[in-house]
């Protein structure tokens, strides 16, 4: 009798499974990627005359600390918000870099620190210009920089108007003083303080990708090389002389020192080299300025974005758009199947880098449980969206809290 009951149960189970299988339906999605994807591509400065274009999704802006912190030490983000709103009005996101030192200019150290007893800046020449350098020996400047990023993170960590934040010291905040008075602990922060700030940044930012110059690999300046604790932090890397002639023997070495696979979890970007006029003029040419094309180098270093403010002088906006679309992520749905009110998507990343902020497949107001964040180039992943009506299963889109209302993340599917 028990054998009969068992056989009956197994038969019912098989019929149930067969019925479930019978309800499975392949969803014939058709979709193409036709635009530069958010948080990727060639970057123009926010004041460029041709910046209002769909050939780019990102705009770069240098920022001074004294644009936000007043002479008496008060924080006022009004001016920055206006800049971010203007960029967002063009359906673009911002890349911000705060800098203290710029050749030919005063520092952007707020006046309340510059006027403090014992604070003394160094005046020297850089790029042939009279340039002011910070006094990193002063405790108020060191504490201010920590406090500044605490406040900035509280306000902007999840702000979709900002795609990336760049941080650093020295000329242009590019982690060097190659021309001018260089002294750790004085015109450049000492290594102990650098370590403190890097750890502080890692604690402050949960969402906004932040990065430092590839020049931070130089052990003369920074404490990073060989320091497993610091190298485990979540900073990305930007290379401010991309495609320069010595890149393979200098910059590429620095990329490796900072972590050859860092791109898997943290953003990789940069700026086309200004070493020679040729570097800019031929940056997007077939063989690049020095025998390596941008497409080849971008793939090798898994580039998400590249500042190319001079490129409209040499290239059409169509060419710039095409180069932009070679950067970053590119999602493809390989198969879509609906079963028992669940839409299952098999997805790969045809791009050269992951997306570094959360994004989800969605149907109506239902989102996938899994985020696209971290889906590596060439990797496949399964995404499921529950409680999806079969009639709506073809209305798939990608949503993210970290893009603007006028932006969209596209995906490829079908033929």
Buried (B, 14 or more C-beta within 10 A) or exposed (E): EEEEEEEEEEEEEEEEEEEEEEEEEEBEBEBEBEBBBBBBBBBBBBEBEBBEBBBBBBBBBBBBBBBBBEEEEEEEBEEBBEBBEBBBEBBBBBBBBBBBBBBEBBBBBBEBBBEBEEBEBBEBEBEEEEBBBBBBBBEBBBEBBBBBBBBBBEBBBBBBBBBBBBBBBBBBBBBBBEBBBBEBEBBBBBBEBBBBBBEBBBEBBEBBBBBBBBBBBBEEBBBBBEBEEBBEBBBBBBBBBBBBBEBEEBBBEBBEBBBEEBBBBBBBBBBBBEBEEBBBBBBBBEEBBBEBBBBBBBBEBBBBBBBBBBBBEBBEBEBBBBBBBBBBBBBBBEEBBBBEBEBBBBBBBEBBBBBBBBBBBBBEEBBBEBBBBBBBBEEEBEBEBEEBEBEEBBBBBBBBEBBBEEBBBBBBBEE
